[in-house]
């Protein structure tokens, strides 16, 4: 209660000051005892940077397929040496920037590393039993799995229009892949391994999204790179693959993969996933077969049919519409401020 400190005639009641508005934060929603946390976008510029970063990341990932064709090594050997070199590169990068690698990061990044290592091992095992086309198409289903999980457990709302254009992009990706198919033999066992690889790849994205609770994106990237190298190396020996020391020509290509697909691809996507919706980051991966085909056409002389060209344009246009729609909904949603009594 306000009291005048002097003569009543010389006092005037001060104007009430408005209570400061609380900063936008994550809000818990749920039915009954089940609580779901819905993230709020607090900085549209941060979202824009995340979308640009995810786009650059999938372009960098696309170079890995082309570079791998020039390396005469088995799949798990490429995975082991590539991620070992990538881990060294990112640890040096952290050191240069004055960031310490804390060993607890190995514990916190374990599930993400296991998921990424399993994805590589399962995919290379799948393509030995089934066609690359089948394995790639099954892998392209990842946005559907991640979209369901993002809506169910992360509270991300996917509008019908966004879902429709994402499906259009998915259909275009399938056309890009199947249009170059030959008379390859498929096997249900290989298809199941490809399905398991796709689920592992989805788990990696989810782990990356969750990593912001305990570590920075750079720490998560470093930890998962070490885990992936540790997983691929023994599996390569167990499966009888040639794990010989690479030649210097192979080391050059492995270094290019470590920098392109690793430092640019994985590091930038992990950085972006804590800034953009999970389902959007996953949908971006539909561009990988498109850009890989374009790079193979430009540098390896592989043919691109007119049908593939049209399908590529459809994929890019559909994803551009999805990305454009995100900026429209980038404004923060403030929590209601209780009214102050007059």
N, C-alpha and C positions, 0 to 999 in steps of 0.2 A: 504494500500500500504506500502511495506517495504522500510525503508530508512536507509542507512548506517550512524551510529552515528559518525564515525571517517574518517580518510583518506580512500579513495576508494580502495587503494591497499591492505589495511589491513583487509578488510571486505569480508566476503563470505556470500552468501544468505543461511539462515538456511533451512534445509530440511523440507518440509511440513509434518505436523503431520496429521495422519489419524483421521477423526472424530470418536468419540466413538460410537460403535454400540448401538442402543437403546435396552433395555431389551425386550424380547418377551412379548407381551401383547395380550389382547383380541382385535380382529379386527372386525370392523363393516362391514358387507356385506349386500347388498340388491339390489332390483330392484326398480327404481323410488324413491318414497318417503318412502317406507317400508324398515326399517333397521333391520337387524338381527345380533345379536352378537354371534360370533363364538369363543368359548373358545380354548385357546392354551395350550397344555400340556407343562409345563415348567420344570418339574423335573420327569424323568422316575422313580426315586426311590420313589417319592411320589405316583405315580400311582401304583407301585407294592405294597406299603404298603396299599393303598386303596383296591386293589383287595384281598389281604390277609384278611384285616379287614372285607370285605363284606362276604367272605367265612366263617369266624368264626361266623359272626352275624347270618347267616341263620342256621348254626349248632345249635347255642344257641336258636333261635326261635323254632327249631324242638323239643326241650325239653319241650316246653310249652304244646303241645298237650298231651304228655305222662303224665306230672304232673297233668294236668287238670282232667284226668280220675280218679285220686285218691282223688279229692276234691268233696265231696257230696254237692255242692252248685249250685245254678242257674247261668247261664252264665253271666248275668249282675252284679250279686253279686261278682262273681270272678273278673270281669273286674274292678269294683269299688274298691274293697279292694286291688287287686293286684297293680293297678296303683297308688293308694294312698300310699301304702307302697313303691313302686318304686320311687315315687316323693320324699318321705322323704329320701330314700337312696341316691339319686343323689344330693339332696340339702346338705346333710351331706358331701358327697364327694366333692362338690364344696367348702364348708366351710373349709374342711381339706386342700385343695389345695390353699386356700387364695383367691378364686374367690367369688365375691359378686353376689347374685341373684337380678338383677334389675327388678323392677316391670313392666317396659316397655316391658320386655320380654313376659309378659302375653299378651300384645297387639300384639306384633310382631309374636308370635307363635299361635295366635288364630285360624287361618285357618287350620294350621297343626293339632292342637288339636281337632278341630271340625271334621276334616276328619278322624282322628284315632278313635275318640269316635263313630262316625257314622258307621265306618267299623265294630267295635265290636258289636254294637247294632243291625245292619242290619244282620250280619252274624248269630248271635245266634237266631235272629227271623226267618231267612231263613231256618235253619236246623229244625225248628219246623214244617215247612210246606212242605219242600221238602227233598230229601235224602241228606245225607252228601256227597255222591259221586257227585251228581249234583252240590252242592254248592262248593265243592273243585275244580271240573273241571272248573266251571265258574270263580272262583278266579284265576285259573292258566292262564287265558287269559290276566292277567294284563300286562305282557311284551309286548303284541301287542299294547295295548292302550298307554302305556308309550313310546314305541318305536316310534309311530307316533308323539306323542307330543314332544319327544326329538328331532326328526328330523325337525319338523315344527317350534318350538319356541326356541329351544336351539342350533340349528345349528349343531347338532351331525350327523355325516355321518355314516350310517350303511351299510357296504359293503354287497353285495349279498351273499358272502360266510358266513359271520357272521349271516345274517338273516336265511340262510338255516340251519345252525347248531342249531340255536336257536329254529327253528320249529321242528327239530329232537328231541331236548330236551323236547319241549312242548308235542310232540306226546308220548314220553316215559313216561312223567309224567301222561298223561291221561291213559296209559296202567297200570301204577302202581296203580292208584286210582280205575279204573274200574275192575281190576282183583280181587279185594277184595269185590266187590259189592254183596249185598244180594238181597232179594226181598223187597227192600225199596220202599215206595210210594213217587212219586214226584208230585208236584203241581206247576202250572205255576206262582202262586203268590209267592211261595217260590223261584222259579227260578229268578223272577224279583227282589226280595229282595237280592238274592245272586249277581245279576248283579250290583245292587246299591252299595252293599258292596265292590265289586271289583273296581268300579269307585272311591269310597271313599278311598280305599287303594292306588289307583294310585295317587289320589290327595295328599295323605300324602307324598308319595315319591317326588312329584313335589315341595311341600312346603319345604321339607327337602333340596332339591337341591337349592332352592331360598334363604334359610335361611342365607347363608353365607354373604348376602348383609347387614344384620342388626345385626347379633348375632353369637356367637360361636355355634358349634354343641352341646356342653354340655348344653348351655342355651336353645337351641331349644328342646333338649330332656327333660329337666326339665319342661319347659313350656307346652309341649304337654302332658306330664304325668299328670300334674295337671289338665289340661283341660279335659283329658279323664276320670279321676276319677270324676270330677264335672258333666260330661255328663252321665256317666253310673249309678251313684247313684240315681238321680231323675227318670231316665227312668226305673230303676229296681222297684222302688215303684209304678210308673205309670202303669207298665205292670203286677203288682201283684206278682212279684217274691219275694222269701224269702230272705230278706236282713239282716237276723239275724247275730249277732256277731259271727265270726268263732270260732271254737274250737281250742285248742292249736295245735292239729294235723294238722288242716287245715292251721293254721298260718305258720307252718313249710313249708308246700308245697307252700303256697303263697309267703313266703320269698324266696324259691328256684326259683320260677317263676320271682320274682322281680329282683333277682340277675342274673339269667340265661338269660331269655328272655328280661329283662329290661336293667340292667347295661351293660351286654355283648351284647345282641342282638340289641336293639334300639339305645343305645348310640354308639356302634361301627358302625352300618350301617349309622347313621346320620353323623358320622365322615368320613366314607368312601365316601358317596355320593358327598361330595364337592371335592373329589379327583379323582373320576372315572366318566366315562360317565353315565348319568342317565339310559340309556337303559341297560347297563351292570349290574348295581345294581339291576334293576328290574328282569332281566333274572336269576340272582342268586337265586331268590325266588323259582324257579322251583325245587330246591334241597330240599325244606322244606318237601313236602310229602314223598320224598325218605328217608331222614334221620329220619322222624317221624316213618315211617314203620319199619326201621331197629331198632330204639330204642324200639318200641313196641314189636318187635320180640325178642330182647335181654332181656328186663326187664319185659314184661308183658306176654310173651309166645304166642303172636299172630303169626299165621302162615304166612309165606311168600312163595308163590308159585314159581316154577321155572320160569314161565312167568314174574312174578314181578321182580325176580332177574335179568333176562336178561334186562328188561326195565330199572331197576335202573342203571345197568352198562352202558346202552346207554345214559341215562341222564347225568351221571357223565362224560363220555367220551366226549359227545358233548359240554358240558359246559367247559371242560378242553381245548378243541380246541378254543372256543370263547375267553377264558381268555388268552390263549397263544398268540392269534392274537393281543391282545391289546398291549403287550410289544413290538411287532415289530413296532408299529406306535407311540411309546412313545416319540420319539425325537421331540424337539421343532421346530417350523417353524418360523424362524426369519423374521421380516419385512424387505423389501428392504432398503438398505442404499444409499442415494443419492451420486452420484459420485462427487468428489471434482475436480475443475478445476486444470490442471497442472500449 
